[in-house]
């Protein structure tokens, strides 16, 4: 990551419509402008695969990633269900 690069941190708990925590969902981050997969990083600024599996703390369904300042679509899928 280049010095001075502006990054946004996204942090969420993955849940279904009933509020149940979902562990191990597949998360894909795409650029709104092109639909291409975004370049994303973990909380330690290491490159993160895209898509990636949610849950650095799987017992709580928590997940996070960093991306350059911009507008993104974030798709979360668990099994065959898009959350």
Secondary structure, DSSP 8 states (H G I E B T S, - for coil): --TT--EEEEEEE-B-TT--B--S-EEEEEETTT--B--EE-TTS-EE-SSEE--TBTTTTEEEEEEESS-EEEEEEETTEE-
